Amino acid sequence: MTAPVQHQMYIDGQFVSGRGDGWIDVLNPATEALLSRIPDGTAEEARLAIDAAERAQPAWEALPAIERAGLVTQNCRWYPPAC
């Protein structure tokens, strides 16, 4: 068995390792197989991510639905487990 991939957090356009002291297992809900691990972020990191998302929302909302769909599709090609 191979080791699960450990991912960084993506906050405000940057990958960050996180300041927490642990990892959270990401499981396949159908099989409970371990898919990956993500950092156990801090409350401050959560606030930074929420603030960044709130700033990005107006531009995202202004895009036509077909363009948003295209971006989601590109993300699925880049990271299939998310889809």
PyMOL Python script that loads the backbone (N, CA, C, O; Angstrom):
from pymol import cmd

cmd.read_pdbstr("""\
ATOM      1  N   MET A   1       0.834  -1.174   0.000  1.00  0.00           N
ATOM      2  CA  MET A   1       0.000   0.000   0.000  1.00  0.00           C
ATOM      3  C   MET A   1       0.885   1.246   0.000  1.00  0.00           C
ATOM      4  O   MET A   1       1.877   1.311   0.726  1.00  0.00           O
ATOM      5  N   THR A   2       0.524   2.218  -0.808  1.00  0.00           N
ATOM      6  CA  THR A   2       1.294   3.447  -0.853  1.00  0.00           C
ATOM      7  C   THR A   2       0.793   4.423   0.202  1.00  0.00           C
ATOM      8  O   THR A   2      -0.364   4.373   0.621  1.00  0.00           O
ATOM      9  N   ALA A   3       1.672   5.294   0.612  1.00  0.00           N
ATOM     10  CA  ALA A   3       1.304   6.299   1.613  1.00  0.00           C
ATOM     11  C   ALA A   3       0.347   7.311   0.995  1.00  0.00           C
ATOM     12  O   ALA A   3       0.486   7.651  -0.180  1.00  0.00           O
ATOM     13  N   PRO A   4      -0.618   7.797   1.765  1.00  0.00           N
ATOM     14  CA  PRO A   4      -1.543   8.793   1.227  1.00  0.00           C
ATOM     15  C   PRO A   4      -0.821  10.111   0.952  1.00  0.00           C
ATOM     16  O   PRO A   4       0.164  10.449   1.609  1.00  0.00           O
ATOM     17  N   VAL A   5      -1.327  10.833  -0.019  1.00  0.00           N
ATOM     18  CA  VAL A   5      -0.775  12.136  -0.351  1.00  0.00           C
ATOM     19  C   VAL A   5      -1.155  13.125   0.747  1.00  0.00           C
ATOM     20  O   VAL A   5      -2.292  13.138   1.219  1.00  0.00           O
ATOM     21  N   GLN A   6      -0.215  13.931   1.139  1.00  0.00           N
ATOM     22  CA  GLN A   6      -0.498  14.987   2.103  1.00  0.00           C
ATOM     23  C   GLN A   6      -0.543  16.311   1.345  1.00  0.00           C
ATOM     24  O   GLN A   6       0.401  16.670   0.641  1.00  0.00           O
ATOM     25  N   HIS A   7      -1.651  17.028   1.497  1.00  0.00           N
ATOM     26  CA  HIS A   7      -1.867  18.276   0.778  1.00  0.00           C
ATOM     27  C   HIS A   7      -1.687  19.468   1.694  1.00  0.00           C
ATOM     28  O   HIS A   7      -1.902  19.387   2.904  1.00  0.00           O
ATOM     29  N   GLN A   8      -1.289  20.576   1.091  1.00  0.00           N
ATOM     30  CA  GLN A   8      -1.273  21.836   1.814  1.00  0.00           C
ATOM     31  C   GLN A   8      -2.650  22.479   1.703  1.00  0.00           C
ATOM     32  O   GLN A   8      -3.485  22.047   0.909  1.00  0.00           O
ATOM     33  N   MET A   9      -2.878  23.509   2.503  1.00  0.00           N
ATOM     34  CA  MET A   9      -4.098  24.298   2.373  1.00  0.00           C
ATOM     35  C   MET A   9      -3.874  25.339   1.278  1.00  0.00           C
ATOM     36  O   MET A   9      -2.744  25.758   1.030  1.00  0.00           O
ATOM     37  N   TYR A  10      -4.955  25.749   0.632  1.00  0.00           N
ATOM     38  CA  TYR A  10      -4.890  26.784  -0.401  1.00  0.00           C
ATOM     39  C   TYR A  10      -5.685  27.972   0.115  1.00  0.00           C
ATOM     40  O   TYR A  10      -6.915  27.935   0.151  1.00  0.00           O
ATOM     41  N   ILE A  11      -4.982  29.025   0.514  1.00  0.00           N
ATOM     42  CA  ILE A  11      -5.620  30.193   1.108  1.00  0.00           C
ATOM     43  C   ILE A  11      -5.193  31.435   0.344  1.00  0.00           C
ATOM     44  O   ILE A  11      -4.005  31.742   0.249  1.00  0.00           O
ATOM     45  N   ASP A  12      -6.166  32.140  -0.196  1.00  0.00           N
ATOM     46  CA  ASP A  12      -5.930  33.423  -0.864  1.00  0.00           C
ATOM     47  C   ASP A  12      -4.883  33.314  -1.967  1.00  0.00           C
ATOM     48  O   ASP A  12      -3.991  34.156  -2.080  1.00  0.00           O
ATOM     49  N   GLY A  13      -5.006  32.261  -2.780  1.00  0.00           N
ATOM     50  CA  GLY A  13      -4.132  32.098  -3.938  1.00  0.00           C
ATOM     51  C   GLY A  13      -2.769  31.508  -3.645  1.00  0.00           C
ATOM     52  O   GLY A  13      -1.904  31.496  -4.521  1.00  0.00           O
ATOM     53  N   GLN A  14      -2.558  31.021  -2.443  1.00  0.00           N
ATOM     54  CA  GLN A  14      -1.259  30.452  -2.095  1.00  0.00           C
ATOM     55  C   GLN A  14      -1.431  29.137  -1.341  1.00  0.00           C
ATOM     56  O   GLN A  14      -2.354  28.974  -0.542  1.00  0.00           O
ATOM     57  N   PHE A  15      -0.522  28.208  -1.613  1.00  0.00           N
ATOM     58  CA  PHE A  15      -0.485  26.976  -0.830  1.00  0.00           C
ATOM     59  C   PHE A  15       0.276  27.254   0.467  1.00  0.00           C
ATOM     60  O   PHE A  15       1.366  27.825   0.449  1.00  0.00           O
ATOM     61  N   VAL A  16      -0.309  26.847   1.578  1.00  0.00           N
ATOM     62  CA  VAL A  16       0.328  27.048   2.884  1.00  0.00           C
ATOM     63  C   VAL A  16       0.311  25.729   3.655  1.00  0.00           C
ATOM     64  O   VAL A  16      -0.619  24.933   3.526  1.00  0.00           O
ATOM     65  N   SER A  17       1.339  25.517   4.446  1.00  0.00           N
ATOM     66  CA  SER A  17       1.463  24.260   5.184  1.00  0.00           C
ATOM     67  C   SER A  17       0.541  24.189   6.382  1.00  0.00           C
ATOM     68  O   SER A  17       0.126  23.100   6.780  1.00  0.00           O
ATOM     69  N   GLY A  18       0.223  25.299   6.945  1.00  0.00           N
ATOM     70  CA  GLY A  18      -0.626  25.310   8.125  1.00  0.00           C
ATOM     71  C   GLY A  18       0.197  25.362   9.389  1.00  0.00           C
ATOM     72  O   GLY A  18       1.318  24.858   9.448  1.00  0.00           O
ATOM     73  N   ARG A  19      -0.380  25.978  10.396  1.00  0.00           N
ATOM     74  CA  ARG A  19       0.319  26.149  11.668  1.00  0.00           C
ATOM     75  C   ARG A  19      -0.163  25.170  12.728  1.00  0.00           C
ATOM     76  O   ARG A  19       0.369  25.136  13.838  1.00  0.00           O
ATOM     77  N   GLY A  20      -1.164  24.380  12.388  1.00  0.00           N
ATOM     78  CA  GLY A  20      -1.657  23.382  13.335  1.00  0.00           C
ATOM     79  C   GLY A  20      -0.619  22.297  13.555  1.00  0.00           C
ATOM     80  O   GLY A  20       0.397  22.251  12.861  1.00  0.00           O
ATOM     81  N   ASP A  21      -0.870  21.435  14.506  1.00  0.00           N
ATOM     82  CA  ASP A  21       0.130  20.425  14.847  1.00  0.00           C
ATOM     83  C   ASP A  21      -0.275  19.012  14.454  1.00  0.00           C
ATOM     84  O   ASP A  21       0.238  18.042  15.012  1.00  0.00           O
ATOM     85  N   GLY A  22      -1.183  18.889  13.507  1.00  0.00           N
ATOM     86  CA  GLY A  22      -1.601  17.551  13.110  1.00  0.00           C
ATOM     87  C   GLY A  22      -2.167  17.513  11.704  1.00  0.00           C
ATOM     88  O   GLY A  22      -2.117  18.497  10.966  1.00  0.00           O
ATOM     89  N   TRP A  23      -2.700  16.366  11.354  1.00  0.00           N
ATOM     90  CA  TRP A  23      -3.283  16.132  10.037  1.00  0.00           C
ATOM     91  C   TRP A  23      -4.680  15.564  10.207  1.00  0.00           C
ATOM     92  O   TRP A  23      -4.989  14.928  11.214  1.00  0.00           O
ATOM     93  N   ILE A  24      -5.520  15.801   9.209  1.00  0.00           N
ATOM     94  CA  ILE A  24      -6.868  15.245   9.171  1.00  0.00           C
ATOM     95  C   ILE A  24      -6.921  14.253   8.017  1.00  0.00           C
ATOM     96  O   ILE A  24      -6.554  14.590   6.891  1.00  0.00           O
ATOM     97  N   ASP A  25      -7.370  13.045   8.284  1.00  0.00           N
ATOM     98  CA  ASP A  25      -7.512  12.037   7.236  1.00  0.00           C
ATOM     99  C   ASP A  25      -8.747  12.339   6.394  1.00  0.00           C
ATOM    100  O   ASP A  25      -9.813  12.648   6.926  1.00  0.00           O
ATOM    101  N   VAL A  26      -8.591  12.246   5.069  1.00  0.00           N
ATOM    102  CA  VAL A  26      -9.705  12.404   4.136  1.00  0.00           C
ATOM    103  C   VAL A  26     -10.047  11.009   3.628  1.00  0.00           C
ATOM    104  O   VAL A  26      -9.223  10.351   2.992  1.00  0.00           O
ATOM    105  N   LEU A  27     -11.262  10.564   3.911  1.00  0.00           N
ATOM    106  CA  LEU A  27     -11.677   9.201   3.582  1.00  0.00           C
ATOM    107  C   LEU A  27     -12.680   9.188   2.441  1.00  0.00           C
ATOM    108  O   LEU A  27     -13.473  10.117   2.286  1.00  0.00           O
ATOM    109  N   ASN A  28     -12.639   8.130   1.648  1.00  0.00           N
ATOM    110  CA  ASN A  28     -13.667   7.887   0.648  1.00  0.00           C
ATOM    111  C   ASN A  28     -14.933   7.503   1.410  1.00  0.00           C
ATOM    112  O   ASN A  28     -14.921   6.519   2.149  1.00  0.00           O
ATOM    113  N   PRO A  29     -16.033   8.258   1.249  1.00  0.00           N
ATOM    114  CA  PRO A  29     -17.224   7.953   2.042  1.00  0.00           C
ATOM    115  C   PRO A  29     -17.859   6.608   1.705  1.00  0.00           C
ATOM    116  O   PRO A  29     -18.568   6.037   2.533  1.00  0.00           O
ATOM    117  N   ALA A  30     -17.615   6.098   0.507  1.00  0.00           N
ATOM    118  CA  ALA A  30     -18.210   4.823   0.118  1.00  0.00           C
ATOM    119  C   ALA A  30     -17.433   3.634   0.672  1.00  0.00           C
ATOM    120  O   ALA A  30     -18.020   2.628   1.069  1.00  0.00           O
ATOM    121  N   THR A  31     -16.108   3.758   0.695  1.00  0.00           N
ATOM    122  CA  THR A  31     -15.275   2.618   1.088  1.00  0.00           C
ATOM    123  C   THR A  31     -14.499   2.843   2.382  1.00  0.00           C
ATOM    124  O   THR A  31     -13.938   1.905   2.948  1.00  0.00           O
ATOM    125  N   GLU A  32     -14.471   4.078   2.840  1.00  0.00           N
ATOM    126  CA  GLU A  32     -13.683   4.491   3.995  1.00  0.00           C
ATOM    127  C   GLU A  32     -12.185   4.309   3.781  1.00  0.00           C
ATOM    128  O   GLU A  32     -11.417   4.272   4.742  1.00  0.00           O
ATOM    129  N   ALA A  33     -11.766   4.194   2.514  1.00  0.00           N
ATOM    130  CA  ALA A  33     -10.344   4.119   2.196  1.00  0.00           C
ATOM    131  C   ALA A  33      -9.723   5.502   2.399  1.00  0.00           C
ATOM    132  O   ALA A  33     -10.353   6.522   2.119  1.00  0.00           O
ATOM    133  N   LEU A  34      -8.502   5.524   2.881  1.00  0.00           N
ATOM    134  CA  LEU A  34      -7.792   6.775   3.091  1.00  0.00           C
ATOM    135  C   LEU A  34      -7.363   7.341   1.741  1.00  0.00           C
ATOM    136  O   LEU A  34      -6.605   6.701   1.012  1.00  0.00           O
ATOM    137  N   LEU A  35      -7.845   8.538   1.405  1.00  0.00           N
ATOM    138  CA  LEU A  35      -7.509   9.179   0.138  1.00  0.00           C
ATOM    139  C   LEU A  35      -6.307  10.100   0.266  1.00  0.00           C
ATOM    140  O   LEU A  35      -5.400  10.067  -0.566  1.00  0.00           O
ATOM    141  N   SER A  36      -6.298  10.916   1.302  1.00  0.00           N
ATOM    142  CA  SER A  36      -5.216  11.869   1.498  1.00  0.00           C
ATOM    143  C   SER A  36      -5.270  12.400   2.923  1.00  0.00           C
ATOM    144  O   SER A  36      -6.120  12.018   3.727  1.00  0.00           O
ATOM    145  N   ARG A  37      -4.339  13.286   3.200  1.00  0.00           N
ATOM    146  CA  ARG A  37      -4.321  13.965   4.496  1.00  0.00           C
ATOM    147  C   ARG A  37      -4.202  15.462   4.240  1.00  0.00           C
ATOM    148  O   ARG A  37      -3.514  15.900   3.318  1.00  0.00           O
ATOM    149  N   ILE A  38      -4.886  16.232   5.075  1.00  0.00           N
ATOM    150  CA  ILE A  38      -4.822  17.687   4.979  1.00  0.00           C
ATOM    151  C   ILE A  38      -4.398  18.247   6.334  1.00  0.00           C
ATOM    152  O   ILE A  38      -4.636  17.620   7.366  1.00  0.00           O
ATOM    153  N   PRO A  39      -3.768  19.426   6.335  1.00  0.00           N
ATOM    154  CA  PRO A  39      -3.347  19.998   7.614  1.00  0.00           C
ATOM    155  C   PRO A  39      -4.536  20.307   8.514  1.00  0.00           C
ATOM    156  O   PRO A  39      -5.602  20.706   8.045  1.00  0.00           O
ATOM    157  N   ASP A  40      -4.337  20.117   9.798  1.00  0.00           N
ATOM    158  CA  ASP A  40      -5.320  20.520  10.799  1.00  0.00           C
ATOM    159  C   ASP A  40      -5.049  21.994  11.088  1.00  0.00           C
ATOM    160  O   ASP A  40      -4.259  22.335  11.968  1.00  0.00           O
ATOM    161  N   GLY A  41      -5.719  22.857  10.331  1.00  0.00           N
ATOM    162  CA  GLY A  41      -5.459  24.287  10.406  1.00  0.00           C
ATOM    163  C   GLY A  41      -5.952  24.920  11.693  1.00  0.00           C
ATOM    164  O   GLY A  41      -6.705  24.321  12.460  1.00  0.00           O
ATOM    165  N   THR A  42      -5.511  26.136  11.904  1.00  0.00           N
ATOM    166  CA  THR A  42      -5.886  26.893  13.090  1.00  0.00           C
ATOM    167  C   THR A  42      -7.128  27.736  12.810  1.00  0.00           C
ATOM    168  O   THR A  42      -7.550  27.873  11.662  1.00  0.00           O
ATOM    169  N   ALA A  43      -7.702  28.291  13.858  1.00  0.00           N
ATOM    170  CA  ALA A  43      -8.846  29.194  13.702  1.00  0.00           C
ATOM    171  C   ALA A  43      -8.445  30.422  12.890  1.00  0.00           C
ATOM    172  O   ALA A  43      -9.238  30.922  12.092  1.00  0.00           O
ATOM    173  N   GLU A  44      -7.238  30.907  13.084  1.00  0.00           N
ATOM    174  CA  GLU A  44      -6.760  32.062  12.316  1.00  0.00           C
ATOM    175  C   GLU A  44      -6.696  31.727  10.827  1.00  0.00           C
ATOM    176  O   GLU A  44      -7.080  32.544   9.990  1.00  0.00           O
ATOM    177  N   GLU A  45      -6.215  30.533  10.495  1.00  0.00           N
ATOM    178  CA  GLU A  45      -6.150  30.129   9.086  1.00  0.00           C
ATOM    179  C   GLU A  45      -7.546  29.989   8.496  1.00  0.00           C
ATOM    180  O   GLU A  45      -7.764  30.329   7.333  1.00  0.00           O
ATOM    181  N   ALA A  46      -8.484  29.498   9.279  1.00  0.00           N
ATOM    182  CA  ALA A  46      -9.870  29.419   8.810  1.00  0.00           C
ATOM    183  C   ALA A  46     -10.407  30.812   8.521  1.00  0.00           C
ATOM    184  O   ALA A  46     -11.067  31.016   7.502  1.00  0.00           O
ATOM    185  N   ARG A  47     -10.140  31.770   9.392  1.00  0.00           N
ATOM    186  CA  ARG A  47     -10.595  33.147   9.187  1.00  0.00           C
ATOM    187  C   ARG A  47      -9.961  33.737   7.933  1.00  0.00           C
ATOM    188  O   ARG A  47     -10.645  34.416   7.167  1.00  0.00           O
ATOM    189  N   LEU A  48      -8.668  33.495   7.704  1.00  0.00           N
ATOM    190  CA  LEU A  48      -8.003  33.984   6.494  1.00  0.00           C
ATOM    191  C   LEU A  48      -8.652  33.403   5.239  1.00  0.00           C
ATOM    192  O   LEU A  48      -8.853  34.115   4.255  1.00  0.00           O
ATOM    193  N   ALA A  49      -8.981  32.111   5.276  1.00  0.00           N
ATOM    194  CA  ALA A  49      -9.618  31.466   4.125  1.00  0.00           C
ATOM    195  C   ALA A  49     -11.018  32.025   3.885  1.00  0.00           C
ATOM    196  O   ALA A  49     -11.402  32.263   2.740  1.00  0.00           O
ATOM    197  N   ILE A  50     -11.775  32.234   4.947  1.00  0.00           N
ATOM    198  CA  ILE A  50     -13.127  32.786   4.814  1.00  0.00           C
ATOM    199  C   ILE A  50     -13.065  34.202   4.259  1.00  0.00           C
ATOM    200  O   ILE A  50     -13.839  34.553   3.369  1.00  0.00           O
ATOM    201  N   ASP A  51     -12.157  35.014   4.772  1.00  0.00           N
ATOM    202  CA  ASP A  51     -12.011  36.386   4.279  1.00  0.00           C
ATOM    203  C   ASP A  51     -11.652  36.401   2.795  1.00  0.00           C
ATOM    204  O   ASP A  51     -12.199  37.196   2.031  1.00  0.00           O
ATOM    205  N   ALA A  52     -10.734  35.523   2.385  1.00  0.00           N
ATOM    206  CA  ALA A  52     -10.342  35.453   0.976  1.00  0.00           C
ATOM    207  C   ALA A  52     -11.517  35.019   0.106  1.00  0.00           C
ATOM    208  O   ALA A  52     -11.718  35.560  -0.981  1.00  0.00           O
ATOM    209  N   ALA A  53     -12.288  34.053   0.576  1.00  0.00           N
ATOM    210  CA  ALA A  53     -13.451  33.588  -0.187  1.00  0.00           C
ATOM    211  C   ALA A  53     -14.494  34.693  -0.330  1.00  0.00           C
ATOM    212  O   ALA A  53     -15.098  34.849  -1.391  1.00  0.00           O
ATOM    213  N   GLU A  54     -14.701  35.451   0.731  1.00  0.00           N
ATOM    214  CA  GLU A  54     -15.669  36.552   0.662  1.00  0.00           C
ATOM    215  C   GLU A  54     -15.215  37.629  -0.318  1.00  0.00           C
ATOM    216  O   GLU A  54     -16.042  38.216  -1.016  1.00  0.00           O
ATOM    217  N   ARG A  55     -13.910  37.894  -0.379  1.00  0.00           N
ATOM    218  CA  ARG A  55     -13.397  38.874  -1.346  1.00  0.00           C
ATOM    219  C   ARG A  55     -13.528  38.362  -2.779  1.00  0.00           C
ATOM    220  O   ARG A  55     -13.770  39.146  -3.697  1.00  0.00           O
ATOM    221  N   ALA A  56     -13.372  37.058  -2.976  1.00  0.00           N
ATOM    222  CA  ALA A  56     -13.419  36.480  -4.321  1.00  0.00           C
ATOM    223  C   ALA A  56     -14.839  36.290  -4.839  1.00  0.00           C
ATOM    224  O   ALA A  56     -15.046  36.240  -6.052  1.00  0.00           O
ATOM    225  N   GLN A  57     -15.811  36.184  -3.958  1.00  0.00           N
ATOM    226  CA  GLN A  57     -17.185  35.848  -4.354  1.00  0.00           C
ATOM    227  C   GLN A  57     -17.784  36.788  -5.402  1.00  0.00           C
ATOM    228  O   GLN A  57     -18.372  36.289  -6.361  1.00  0.00           O
ATOM    229  N   PRO A  58     -17.676  38.117  -5.283  1.00  0.00           N
ATOM    230  CA  PRO A  58     -18.303  38.977  -6.294  1.00  0.00           C
ATOM    231  C   PRO A  58     -17.787  38.717  -7.716  1.00  0.00           C
ATOM    232  O   PRO A  58     -18.570  38.708  -8.666  1.00  0.00           O
ATOM    233  N   ALA A  59     -16.485  38.509  -7.862  1.00  0.00           N
ATOM    234  CA  ALA A  59     -15.935  38.240  -9.195  1.00  0.00           C
ATOM    235  C   ALA A  59     -16.412  36.887  -9.717  1.00  0.00           C
ATOM    236  O   ALA A  59     -16.725  36.753 -10.900  1.00  0.00           O
ATOM    237  N   TRP A  60     -16.467  35.888  -8.842  1.00  0.00           N
ATOM    238  CA  TRP A  60     -16.949  34.560  -9.230  1.00  0.00           C
ATOM    239  C   TRP A  60     -18.411  34.629  -9.656  1.00  0.00           C
ATOM    240  O   TRP A  60     -18.798  34.061 -10.677  1.00  0.00           O
ATOM    241  N   GLU A  61     -19.208  35.323  -8.870  1.00  0.00           N
ATOM    242  CA  GLU A  61     -20.636  35.452  -9.153  1.00  0.00           C
ATOM    243  C   GLU A  61     -20.887  36.197 -10.462  1.00  0.00           C
ATOM    244  O   GLU A  61     -21.883  35.943 -11.140  1.00  0.00           O
ATOM    245  N   ALA A  62     -19.988  37.114 -10.820  1.00  0.00           N
ATOM    246  CA  ALA A  62     -20.152  37.901 -12.044  1.00  0.00           C
ATOM    247  C   ALA A  62     -19.851  37.097 -13.305  1.00  0.00           C
ATOM    248  O   ALA A  62     -20.269  37.486 -14.395  1.00  0.00           O
ATOM    249  N   LEU A  63     -19.135  35.985 -13.175  1.00  0.00           N
ATOM    250  CA  LEU A  63     -18.833  35.161 -14.352  1.00  0.00           C
ATOM    251  C   LEU A  63     -20.092  34.452 -14.831  1.00  0.00           C
ATOM    252  O   LEU A  63     -20.904  34.011 -14.016  1.00  0.00           O
ATOM    253  N   PRO A  64     -20.263  34.338 -16.147  1.00  0.00           N
ATOM    254  CA  PRO A  64     -21.378  33.535 -16.648  1.00  0.00           C
ATOM    255  C   PRO A  64     -21.240  32.081 -16.173  1.00  0.00           C
ATOM    256  O   PRO A  64     -20.132  31.584 -15.969  1.00  0.00           O
ATOM    257  N   ALA A  65     -22.361  31.427 -16.008  1.00  0.00           N
ATOM    258  CA  ALA A  65     -22.367  30.050 -15.496  1.00  0.00           C
ATOM    259  C   ALA A  65     -21.499  29.126 -16.339  1.00  0.00           C
ATOM    260  O   ALA A  65     -20.828  28.249 -15.794  1.00  0.00           O
ATOM    261  N   ILE A  66     -21.498  29.304 -17.652  1.00  0.00           N
ATOM    262  CA  ILE A  66     -20.707  28.428 -18.526  1.00  0.00           C
ATOM    263  C   ILE A  66     -19.211  28.580 -18.229  1.00  0.00           C
ATOM    264  O   ILE A  66     -18.466  27.603 -18.297  1.00  0.00           O
ATOM    265  N   GLU A  67     -18.773  29.787 -17.902  1.00  0.00           N
ATOM    266  CA  GLU A  67     -17.361  29.995 -17.560  1.00  0.00           C
ATOM    267  C   GLU A  67     -17.028  29.376 -16.203  1.00  0.00           C
ATOM    268  O   GLU A  67     -15.961  28.787 -16.029  1.00  0.00           O
ATOM    269  N   ARG A  68     -17.936  29.510 -15.254  1.00  0.00           N
ATOM    270  CA  ARG A  68     -17.711  28.875 -13.947  1.00  0.00           C
ATOM    271  C   ARG A  68     -17.626  27.362 -14.113  1.00  0.00           C
ATOM    272  O   ARG A  68     -16.777  26.710 -13.505  1.00  0.00           O
ATOM    273  N   ALA A  69     -18.514  26.806 -14.941  1.00  0.00           N
ATOM    274  CA  ALA A  69     -18.493  25.358 -15.187  1.00  0.00           C
ATOM    275  C   ALA A  69     -17.165  24.934 -15.803  1.00  0.00           C
ATOM    276  O   ALA A  69     -16.618  23.891 -15.446  1.00  0.00           O
ATOM    277  N   GLY A  70     -16.652  25.734 -16.721  1.00  0.00           N
ATOM    278  CA  GLY A  70     -15.368  25.424 -17.339  1.00  0.00           C
ATOM    279  C   GLY A  70     -14.230  25.413 -16.329  1.00  0.00           C
ATOM    280  O   GLY A  70     -13.342  24.563 -16.393  1.00  0.00           O
ATOM    281  N   LEU A  71     -14.258  26.351 -15.407  1.00  0.00           N
ATOM    282  CA  LEU A  71     -13.219  26.394 -14.375  1.00  0.00           C
ATOM    283  C   LEU A  71     -13.314  25.199 -13.435  1.00  0.00           C
ATOM    284  O   LEU A  71     -12.294  24.643 -13.025  1.00  0.00           O
ATOM    285  N   VAL A  72     -14.529  24.807 -13.098  1.00  0.00           N
ATOM    286  CA  VAL A  72     -14.707  23.626 -12.248  1.00  0.00           C
ATOM    287  C   VAL A  72     -14.203  22.384 -12.977  1.00  0.00           C
ATOM    288  O   VAL A  72     -13.555  21.529 -12.373  1.00  0.00           O
ATOM    289  N   THR A  73     -14.497  22.281 -14.272  1.00  0.00           N
ATOM    290  CA  THR A  73     -14.027  21.144 -15.070  1.00  0.00           C
ATOM    291  C   THR A  73     -12.504  21.106 -15.111  1.00  0.00           C
ATOM    292  O   THR A  73     -11.907  20.037 -14.986  1.00  0.00           O
ATOM    293  N   GLN A  74     -11.872  22.263 -15.285  1.00  0.00           N
ATOM    294  CA  GLN A  74     -10.407  22.313 -15.276  1.00  0.00           C
ATOM    295  C   GLN A  74      -9.862  21.825 -13.936  1.00  0.00           C
ATOM    296  O   GLN A  74      -8.872  21.096 -13.891  1.00  0.00           O
ATOM    297  N   ASN A  75     -10.506  22.227 -12.861  1.00  0.00           N
ATOM    298  CA  ASN A  75     -10.080  21.777 -11.538  1.00  0.00           C
ATOM    299  C   ASN A  75     -10.188  20.260 -11.424  1.00  0.00           C
ATOM    300  O   ASN A  75      -9.328  19.620 -10.820  1.00  0.00           O
ATOM    301  N   CYS A  76     -11.237  19.686 -11.998  1.00  0.00           N
ATOM    302  CA  CYS A  76     -11.409  18.229 -11.952  1.00  0.00           C
ATOM    303  C   CYS A  76     -10.302  17.517 -12.714  1.00  0.00           C
ATOM    304  O   CYS A  76      -9.886  16.426 -12.324  1.00  0.00           O
ATOM    305  N   ARG A  77      -9.827  18.111 -13.782  1.00  0.00           N
ATOM    306  CA  ARG A  77      -8.707  17.506 -14.518  1.00  0.00           C
ATOM    307  C   ARG A  77      -7.421  17.602 -13.706  1.00  0.00           C
ATOM    308  O   ARG A  77      -6.586  16.698 -13.734  1.00  0.00           O
ATOM    309  N   TRP A  78      -7.271  18.719 -12.976  1.00  0.00           N
ATOM    310  CA  TRP A  78      -6.076  18.941 -12.176  1.00  0.00           C
ATOM    311  C   TRP A  78      -6.070  18.059 -10.937  1.00  0.00           C
ATOM    312  O   TRP A  78      -5.024  17.551 -10.534  1.00  0.00           O
ATOM    313  N   TYR A  79      -7.244  17.879 -10.330  1.00  0.00           N
ATOM    314  CA  TYR A  79      -7.338  17.111  -9.093  1.00  0.00           C
ATOM    315  C   TYR A  79      -8.603  16.258  -9.104  1.00  0.00           C
ATOM    316  O   TYR A  79      -9.602  16.631  -8.488  1.00  0.00           O
ATOM    317  N   PRO A  80      -8.575  15.106  -9.801  1.00  0.00           N
ATOM    318  CA  PRO A  80      -9.770  14.262  -9.956  1.00  0.00           C
ATOM    319  C   PRO A  80     -10.463  13.839  -8.666  1.00  0.00           C
ATOM    320  O   PRO A  80     -11.689  13.728  -8.676  1.00  0.00           O
ATOM    321  N   PRO A  81      -9.764  13.593  -7.550  1.00  0.00           N
ATOM    322  CA  PRO A  81     -10.514  13.180  -6.351  1.00  0.00           C
ATOM    323  C   PRO A  81     -11.538  14.203  -5.872  1.00  0.00           C
ATOM    324  O   PRO A  81     -12.442  13.856  -5.113  1.00  0.00           O
ATOM    325  N   ALA A  82     -11.414  15.450  -6.300  1.00  0.00           N
ATOM    326  CA  ALA A  82     -12.365  16.479  -5.868  1.00  0.00           C
ATOM    327  C   ALA A  82     -13.683  16.399  -6.617  1.00  0.00           C
ATOM    328  O   ALA A  82     -14.643  17.080  -6.259  1.00  0.00           O
ATOM    329  N   CYS A  83     -13.738  15.581  -7.642  1.00  0.00           N
ATOM    330  CA  CYS A  83     -14.935  15.586  -8.497  1.00  0.00           C
ATOM    331  C   CYS A  83     -15.784  14.361  -8.358  1.00  0.00           C
ATOM    332  O   CYS A  83     -16.814  14.246  -9.022  1.00  0.00           O
TER     333      CYS A  83
END
""", "prot")
cmd.dss("prot")
cmd.show_as("cartoon", "prot")
cmd.util.cbc("prot")
cmd.orient("prot")
